[in-house]
Amino acid sequence: MEVFILKKLRTSAVFLLTATLLISLLAVAGCTSPQKSPEKASDKDASAPAKESVYQRPAEITSADAASKLLAEGNKRFTSGSVLKKDLGTPRREELATKGQKPFAVILTCSDSRVPPELLFDQALGDLFVIRVAGNVVSPIEMGSIEYGVEHLKSPLVVVLGHESCGAVKATVDGGEAPGSIGSIVDKIKPSAEKAKAAGATGNALYEKTADENINAMIAEINKSPIIKHLTESGSVKVVGAKYFLTSGEVVFNPAK
């Protein structure tokens, strides 16, 4: 009987010792198990989305060349699909409302819905002083707006922005009845159409040649203004022409020169 009890005690002791060893081994294994390598900063940066750039420009632009450069850079962003984020929030609107606007360019362009200058040049609130009228023509009303932009708001650059496939130009070249007040627009463009025809242009080339001649004619009209003339002669303001191409999205400056 004693032998039996001793054997049983030995068996229990062995079992207890084995169990203790197993628990100790598991604990050690848990403490020394391989840990996940910390994420490298370079890996994190590579997988994270790129921070969106916010559009910024100097508060005041006094040079026509600097203004032209901003427009060209903005159009390049537009055509490449890399337009910048704009500050359109309440603080920016309040700033413009309280401190006033300082647009760096006056843009005379067509009312065509496919030709929005702020988008074509990738500009934001308060950047452009825009006058839109079918055919980008100049009457005393448009002239007054341009004069206000350069004389009062101190914009150093005036851009006459025409575009390809202009409906007002096509209507003028094709002739026919121009109902209502549309005739006043046609009358403004007619001299350019006659000049393009005299140069031998035909077909679609006639439309585009007329658009180019119309841009130059409106520049000449603007330069007749005593206010504009004074500012251009002093070097404070420059008046230039440009043409927008609907499919490519490109704006070409001085297209007829």
C-alpha positions in Angstrom: 0.0 0.0 0.0 2.8 2.4 0.9 4.6 1.6 -2.4 1.4 2.4 -4.3 1.0 5.8 -2.5 4.7 6.7 -3.1 4.4 5.9 -6.8 1.3 8.1 -7.0 3.0 11.0 -5.2 6.0 10.7 -7.6 3.6 10.8 -10.6 1.8 13.9 -9.3 5.1 15.6 -8.6 6.4 14.9 -12.1 3.1 16.1 -13.6 3.3 19.3 -11.5 6.9 19.9 -12.5 6.1 19.4 -16.2 3.2 21.7 -16.1 5.3 24.4 -14.3 8.0 24.1 -17.0 5.5 24.4 -19.8 3.9 27.5 -18.3 7.4 29.0 -17.9 8.4 28.2 -21.5 5.2 29.7 -22.9 5.7 32.9 -20.8 9.3 33.3 -22.1 8.2 32.6 -25.7 5.5 35.3 -25.4 8.0 37.9 -24.1 10.5 37.1 -26.8 8.2 36.7 -29.8 9.1 38.8 -32.8 7.5 42.2 -32.8 6.2 44.0 -35.9 8.8 46.3 -37.3 7.9 50.0 -36.9 6.6 51.6 -40.1 9.3 53.6 -41.8 8.6 57.2 -42.3 9.4 56.8 -46.0 6.9 54.0 -46.4 4.2 56.0 -44.6 4.8 59.0 -46.8 4.7 57.0 -50.0 1.3 55.4 -49.1 -0.3 58.6 -47.8 -2.1 60.9 -50.3 -0.2 63.9 -51.5 -1.0 67.1 -49.6 -3.1 69.3 -51.9 -1.5 72.6 -52.9 -3.3 75.8 -52.1 -3.2 78.6 -54.6 -1.4 81.7 -53.4 -0.2 84.9 -55.1 1.4 88.2 -54.0 -1.1 90.6 -52.5 -0.2 93.3 -55.1 0.9 92.9 -58.7 2.1 96.1 -60.2 3.9 94.7 -63.3 2.1 93.7 -66.5 4.8 91.1 -67.1 4.3 89.6 -63.7 0.5 89.5 -64.3 1.0 87.8 -67.7 3.3 85.2 -66.1 0.6 84.4 -63.5 -2.0 83.9 -66.2 0.3 81.7 -68.3 1.2 79.6 -65.3 -2.5 79.2 -64.4 -3.5 78.2 -67.9 -0.7 75.6 -67.9 -2.2 74.1 -64.7 -5.6 74.2 -66.3 -4.6 72.3 -69.4 -2.6 69.8 -67.4 -5.5 69.1 -65.0 -3.4 70.2 -62.0 -5.4 73.2 -60.9 -4.8 74.3 -57.3 -7.1 74.4 -54.4 -8.7 77.9 -53.9 -9.4 79.7 -50.6 -13.2 80.3 -51.0 -14.0 80.2 -47.3 -15.7 82.8 -45.1 -12.4 84.4 -43.9 -11.3 85.1 -47.4 -14.7 86.5 -48.5 -14.7 88.8 -45.4 -11.2 89.9 -46.2 -12.2 90.9 -49.7 -15.3 92.6 -48.4 -13.5 94.7 -45.8 -10.2 95.4 -47.4 -11.4 95.6 -51.0 -10.3 93.9 -54.2 -6.9 94.0 -56.0 -7.3 92.1 -59.3 -4.0 91.9 -61.2 -5.6 91.7 -64.6 -8.7 93.0 -66.5 -10.1 90.4 -68.9 -12.4 91.4 -71.7 -13.8 88.2 -73.1 -16.8 86.6 -74.8 -20.0 85.6 -72.9 -19.6 82.1 -74.3 -20.3 79.6 -71.4 -17.2 77.6 -72.4 -14.8 80.5 -71.8 -14.8 81.3 -68.0 -11.6 83.2 -67.4 -11.2 82.3 -63.7 -11.2 78.6 -64.7 -9.0 79.0 -67.8 -6.4 80.9 -65.9 -6.8 78.9 -62.6 -7.4 82.0 -60.5 -9.4 82.6 -57.3 -11.7 85.2 -55.7 -10.4 88.8 -56.2 -7.8 87.9 -58.8 -9.4 89.0 -62.1 -11.6 91.9 -63.1 -13.8 90.3 -65.8 -15.9 91.9 -68.5 -17.9 89.5 -70.6 -19.9 90.3 -73.7 -20.7 88.3 -76.9 -17.9 88.6 -79.4 -15.6 90.3 -76.8 -16.5 93.7 -78.4 -16.0 97.1 -76.8 -18.8 99.7 -76.5 -18.7 102.7 -74.1 -20.1 100.5 -71.3 -17.3 97.9 -71.7 -14.7 100.7 -72.0 -15.9 102.3 -68.8 -15.4 99.0 -67.0 -11.9 98.6 -68.4 -11.0 102.1 -67.4 -12.3 101.5 -63.9 -10.2 98.3 -63.6 -6.9 100.0 -64.5 -7.4 103.5 -63.1 -9.3 102.7 -59.9 -8.3 99.1 -59.1 -4.7 99.5 -60.5 -4.7 96.4 -62.6 -1.5 96.6 -64.7 -2.7 94.2 -67.5 -5.7 94.3 -69.9 -6.3 91.1 -71.9 -8.7 91.0 -74.9 -9.5 87.3 -74.9 -11.2 85.9 -78.0 -11.8 82.2 -78.7 -12.1 79.7 -81.6 -15.6 78.8 -82.9 -17.1 82.1 -81.7 -20.8 82.2 -82.4 -20.9 86.0 -82.7 -18.1 85.9 -85.2 -19.8 83.1 -87.2 -23.1 85.0 -87.3 -21.3 88.1 -88.6 -19.4 86.2 -91.3 -22.5 84.2 -92.4 -24.6 87.4 -92.7 -28.3 87.4 -92.7 -30.7 89.0 -90.3 -29.5 89.9 -86.8 -32.7 90.4 -84.7 -33.1 92.7 -81.8 -30.0 94.2 -80.4 -27.8 91.4 -81.7 -27.2 93.7 -84.7 -25.1 96.0 -82.5 -22.7 93.2 -81.8 -22.5 92.2 -85.5 -21.8 95.8 -86.5 -18.8 95.8 -84.2 -17.4 92.6 -85.7 -18.2 93.4 -89.4 -15.0 95.4 -90.1 -12.9 92.5 -89.0 -14.8 90.1 -91.1 -14.3 92.3 -94.2 -10.6 92.6 -93.4 -10.3 88.8 -93.1 -12.1 88.3 -96.4 -9.9 90.8 -98.1 -6.9 88.8 -96.9 -8.2 85.8 -98.9 -9.4 83.7 -95.9 -12.2 81.2 -96.7 -14.2 78.5 -95.0 -13.4 77.8 -91.4 -10.2 79.8 -91.7 -12.3 82.9 -92.4 -14.1 82.5 -89.1 -10.8 82.2 -87.2 -9.1 85.0 -89.1 -12.1 87.2 -88.3 -11.8 86.3 -84.6 -8.1 87.2 -84.7 -8.8 90.5 -86.5 -11.5 91.3 -84.0 -9.2 90.8 -81.1 -6.8 93.3 -82.7 -9.6 95.7 -83.5 -10.8 95.7 -79.9 -7.2 96.3 -78.6 -7.0 99.4 -81.0 -10.4 100.5 -79.7 -9.3 100.3 -76.0 -6.1 102.1 -76.8 -8.1 105.1 -78.0 -9.2 105.8 -74.4 -7.4 108.8 -73.0 -7.2 107.0 -69.6 -5.7 103.9 -71.2 -3.4 105.9 -73.5 -2.0 107.8 -70.5 -1.4 104.6 -68.5 0.2 102.7 -71.4 2.5 105.5 -72.3 3.7 105.8 -68.7 4.3 102.0 -68.6 1.8 101.4 -65.9 -0.5 99.3 -68.1 -0.2 96.9 -71.0 -3.0 95.9 -73.3 -2.6 92.5 -75.0 -4.6 90.0 -77.1 -5.1 86.3 -76.5 -7.2 83.4 -77.9 -8.6 80.4 -76.2 -8.8 77.1 -77.9 -11.8 75.1 -76.8 -10.5 71.5 -77.1 -7.0 71.9 -75.8 -7.9 74.5 -73.2 -4.8 76.5 -74.2 -4.7 80.3 -74.2 -2.3 81.7 -76.8 -1.3 85.3 -76.3 -1.0 87.6 -79.3 -2.4 85.0 -81.7 -2.5 87.3 -84.7 1.1 88.5 -84.5 
